[in-house]
């Protein structure tokens, strides 16, 4: 019997929730409870809660990680999850967009107008795309910034270089590379045309 070696990638879900200002204590209790519940589910890898800095705008960001998309789906379809979500309706004023992604994909913005049914590119393709973006940017940044940063403390010069690379990588380099290598990243969507 021949089996396909299917690479299973972890998945991250990012939730942004605006809490009623007079319900912060209740939300903290709720988030603690749902986090305890999810931690008992198979495939759960971790959760981070980013609390609001401004009490006038109580927006919480919750980042939940699962080992596979299937285990995330099992959690989201469970009665435990539905029960906890139902409790949140009295506390949360607004849930903003939920974003589900796997590791490197967070660097990329998939255009759903071009690829409405496309799966994420294979992990190795995202790694290659990252290398194609980062390597030239490191060379260019070092070449351009060295004359300016050679007398700056090492930690600060590295920070400035990394900051510059991240800015350029996020926009325009990765979106441009994604357009140029579109045929390779999403071969099935090109075959459909």
N, C-alpha and C positions, 0 to 999 in steps of 0.2 A: 504494500500500500504506500502510495506517495503522498506526503503531506507537505503543505506549503509552510515555509518558515515565515510566519507573520510577525513582524515587529510590533509589539504593543507599547504604546507610548503613554506616559502619564498625562493627566489632564488637569487643568486649573480652571476654576470658575471664580469670577470676580463679580461681587454684588455691591451695589452702592445703594444705601438706604437712608432716607431722610426720616428722622424720628421726631415725633411731636415733642416740643421742648419740655412739656410737663410730664412726659412719659420716659425720660431718660433712665430712671432707676428700673422701671419695668422692662425696658429694652435690654439693659445690662443683665437682668435676671433671665430674660428670654434667650439672649445670645449665649449665655452660659449654659442654659439647658439644652438648646439645640446643638451646641458644640459637644456637650457630653454625649448626646444621643448619636450624633454622626461618628464620634470616635469609636463607637462600638460596632460600626458597620465594616464589613469586609472590604478591603481595598482603600480605606481611608488612609491618607498619608499625612495630613496636617491642616491646620487652619490658623490664619492670622487675622486679627481684628485691628483695624486702624481707626482709632477714636478721633472724634472731631476736635479741632483746635479752638474753634469759635463756638461758644455755647449758644449764640444767636442763630447759628446755622448748624444744627446737629446732624451732620452727615457722617455715617459710618461706612467704611469700606471693609468688606469681609472677603477674604481670599481662602478658598477651600481647594485642597488638592486630593485627587484620587489616582490610584495606580493605572486605571484604564477608563476609557469612556463608558464601557459596559457597567463597571461598578458604580460610577457616577449616576448612570441611568437607573440602576437598581435602587440607589438611595432616593433619587428624585421621584420614583414611582412608588416608594414605600408608604404605608399608612402612617408610619412614624413621622416621616418628612411632611406629609400632608397635614397631619395634626399640628405640628409645630408652625407651619406656614399659616394655618388658619388662625392661630393665636396671635400672629404678628399683625393681622389686619387692624387690630385695635391700637397698636403702638406705632406702626410705621405709616407715615403720611404718604410717602412716595418711594417706590423702588425704581431706580433708574435702570438703564440697559444692563443686562447680564451678559458677560462675555466669557465664553468657554474657549480655551485654547490649550495647546500643548507647547511646552518649553519654548523653543526658538521661534515658533509661529507668532509669539507676542510681538516680535520685531516687525512683522509684516502685516500689511493691511490687504486682505483679500477683497477684491472688487466683486461683489456679488452680482453686479450687472453683467460682468464678463463671465464669471464662473458661478452661476447660481446653484448648480448641483455638484460642483467639483469638491473632491475631498482635498484635505490639506496635502501639500507636497510631501514626499517622503522625507524622513528625517535627514538622511544623508544629503539630499538636495539642499535642504535648508543650511546644513553645515557648510557645504561647498559655496552656497550663495553668501553666507556670512564671511567666509575666508576671502572670497572675491571682493567683498566690500571692505573688510577690515585691513587686509594686507596693504593695498595701495594707499589707504588713508593713513596708516601708520608711517609709511615711507614719506608721503607728502607732508604730513604734519611735522615729522622730525626734520625734514629738509627746510620747511618754511619757518618753523618756530625756533629751531636751534639758535640762530643768531640772536634772537630776542631773549631766549630763556637760558642761555648758557651760564649766566651769572646769578640765576634765580636758584633758591634751594631746591634740591632734587625732588622732594615730595610735592612741592608746589608746581614744579615744571611737569611732573608726571600727571598731576591733577588737571592742569591746563590742557595737556595733550589729550588725555582721555575725554575730557569735556568736549574738546573740539571734534574728536573722532565720533563721539556719540551724536553730537548735533548733526554732523554731516552724514553719518550713517542713517539716522532716522529719516532725515529728509535733506537732500534729494537722492542720495546714492542708492539706498535699498529700493525705493519705489521705481527708480530708473532701471536698476538691474532686474527687478521683477518684470517690468514691461519688456525689456530686451530678451530675457530668458523665459518668457511666458510659455512659449512652445514646449520647452523642456520641463518646466515646473508643472504644467497642467496639460499633458499630452492628450488625455481623453477628451477634454473640452475642444481641442483643435481638430480632433478626428470627427467630432459631431458636426462641425461647420460645413 
